[in-house]
Amino acid sequence: MNVKLHAVTDASGRPLSFLVTAGQVSDYTAAAALLDNLPKAQWLLGDSG
């Protein structure tokens, strides 16, 4: 079994919110859940490793 950790951070890399999902769950599911918690921003940087 594996898991994925999804995080929203501020510009300094400090965590604002986390979400843990099962490894086989699509990243889109986590992104949709975290989008509502995003603060107002001028730009967004995303990474998929």
N, CA and C of each residue as an Amber inpcrd file, in Angstrom:
protein
   147
   0.8440000  -1.1820000   0.0000000   0.0000000   0.0000000   0.0000000
   0.8830000   1.2370000   0.0000000   0.5030000   2.2390000  -0.7720000
   1.2360000   3.4970000  -0.7780000   0.2560000   4.6620000  -0.6530000
   0.7780000   5.8130000  -0.3010000  -0.0480000   7.0110000  -0.1370000
   0.6300000   8.1790000  -0.8270000  -0.1510000   9.2080000  -1.0910000
   0.3680000  10.4500000  -1.6490000   0.0510000  11.5670000  -0.6650000
   0.9890000  12.4810000  -0.4990000   0.7820000  13.6510000   0.3320000
   0.6770000  14.8610000  -0.5760000  -0.4270000  15.5510000  -0.5080000
  -0.6660000  16.7570000  -1.3020000  -0.6200000  17.9320000  -0.3390000
  -0.0010000  19.0330000  -0.7410000   0.1460000  20.1650000   0.1640000
  -0.0590000  21.4830000  -0.5600000  -0.5860000  22.4430000   0.1670000
  -0.6520000  23.8340000  -0.2750000   0.2870000  24.5920000   0.6490000
   1.2200000  25.3550000   0.0610000   2.1700000  26.1210000   0.8580000
   2.1090000  27.5920000   0.4720000   2.6650000  28.4400000   1.3370000
   2.7520000  29.8560000   0.9960000   4.0310000  30.0880000   0.1940000
   4.3260000  31.3330000  -0.1170000   5.4800000  31.6640000  -0.9520000
   6.8050000  31.2650000  -0.3150000   6.8250000  31.1160000   0.9990000
   8.0460000  30.7230000   1.7030000   8.1480000  29.2160000   1.8870000
   7.1710000  28.4740000   1.3700000   7.1880000  27.0270000   1.4820000
   6.5790000  26.5000000   2.7610000   5.9820000  27.3810000   3.5660000
   5.3380000  26.9470000   4.8010000   3.9920000  26.3180000   4.4800000
   3.7020000  25.1680000   5.0780000   2.4510000  24.4650000   4.7630000
   1.2210000  25.2140000   5.2580000   0.1970000  25.2520000   4.4090000
  -1.0880000  25.8440000   4.7670000  -2.1420000  24.7690000   4.9570000
  -2.0980000  23.7350000   4.1160000  -3.0230000  22.6130000   4.2620000
  -2.4290000  21.3730000   3.6010000  -2.8550000  20.2220000   4.1030000
  -2.3830000  18.9280000   3.6050000  -3.5700000  18.0390000   3.2980000
  -3.3540000  17.0960000   2.4110000  -4.3370000  16.0630000   2.1310000
  -3.5750000  14.7870000   1.8000000  -3.9330000  13.7020000   2.4370000
  -3.3170000  12.4020000   2.1780000  -4.3330000  11.5470000   1.4370000
  -3.9070000  10.9570000   0.3260000  -4.7820000  10.0740000  -0.4410000
  -4.0810000   8.7390000  -0.6650000  -4.8490000   7.7470000  -1.0250000
  -4.2770000   6.4510000  -1.4030000  -3.4700000   6.6200000  -2.6810000
  -2.4650000   5.8020000  -2.8580000  -1.5640000   5.9310000  -3.9980000
  -2.2290000   5.8060000  -5.3520000  -3.3100000   5.0420000  -5.4510000
  -3.9650000   4.8370000  -6.7370000  -5.0020000   5.9190000  -7.0570000
  -5.2540000   6.8510000  -6.1310000  -6.2310000   7.9130000  -6.3600000
  -5.6240000   8.9700000  -7.2830000  -6.3990000   9.4650000  -8.2190000
  -5.9310000  10.4780000  -9.1590000  -5.5670000  11.7720000  -8.4400000
  -4.5220000  12.4370000  -8.9240000  -4.1190000  13.7180000  -8.3530000
  -5.1940000  14.7810000  -8.5330000  -6.0320000  14.6190000  -9.5450000
  -7.1080000  15.5810000  -9.7730000  -8.0850000  15.6170000  -8.6010000
  -8.2980000  14.4820000  -7.9760000  -9.2010000  14.4040000  -6.8320000
  -8.6810000  15.2700000  -5.6860000  -7.4070000  15.1550000  -5.3930000
  -6.8050000  15.9450000  -4.3210000  -6.7660000  17.4190000  -4.6930000
  -6.4350000  17.7210000  -5.9410000  -6.3740000  19.1180000  -6.3620000
  -7.7310000  19.7910000  -6.2100000  -8.7830000  19.1110000  -6.6100000
 -10.1270000  19.6820000  -6.4890000 -10.4720000  19.9420000  -5.0250000
 -10.0620000  19.0430000  -4.1430000 -10.3570000  19.2150000  -2.7230000
  -9.5620000  20.3730000  -2.1170000  -8.3450000  20.5870000  -2.5800000
  -7.5020000  21.6400000  -2.0190000  -7.7460000  23.0070000  -2.6360000
  -8.3170000  23.0800000  -3.8160000  -8.5110000  24.3720000  -4.4850000
  -9.3770000  25.3330000  -3.6750000 -10.3510000  24.8070000  -2.9760000
 -11.2160000  25.6740000  -2.1800000 -10.4720000  26.3290000  -1.0250000
  -9.3630000  25.7440000  -0.5940000  -8.6070000  26.2630000   0.5380000
  -7.4720000  27.1920000   0.1360000  -7.2980000  27.4180000  -1.1670000
  -6.2010000  28.2680000  -1.6140000  -6.4430000  29.7220000  -1.2420000
  -5.4110000  30.4030000  -0.7470000  -5.5420000  31.8380000  -0.4980000
  -5.4640000  32.6150000  -1.8140000  -5.8480000  33.8660000  -1.7850000
  -5.7140000  34.7170000  -2.9730000  -4.2430000  34.8180000  -3.3380000
  -3.9360000  34.7010000  -4.6260000  -2.5500000  34.7380000  -5.0720000
  -2.4700000  35.3710000  -6.4490000  -1.3070000  35.9100000  -6.7660000
  -1.0740000  36.4790000  -8.0990000  -0.6490000  35.3970000  -9.0770000
  -0.0310000  34.3270000  -8.5890000   0.4020000  33.2300000  -9.4480000
   0.3630000  31.9340000  -8.6690000   0.3860000  30.8280000  -9.3950000
   0.3230000  29.4970000  -8.8090000   1.3960000  28.6260000  -9.4310000
   2.1660000  27.9450000  -8.6060000   3.1970000  27.0280000  -9.0750000
   2.7730000  25.6200000  -8.7040000   2.6870000  24.7400000  -9.6700000
   2.2930000  23.3610000  -9.4070000   3.3970000  22.4120000  -9.8730000
   3.4820000  21.2820000  -9.2070000   4.4920000  20.2970000  -9.5530000
   3.9010000  18.9100000  -9.4370000   4.1720000  18.0870000 -10.4020000
   3.7690000  16.6900000 -10.3410000   5.0270000  15.8580000 -10.5140000
   5.4450000  15.2300000  -9.4460000   6.6920000  14.4490000  -9.4840000
   6.3880000  13.1100000  -9.9690000
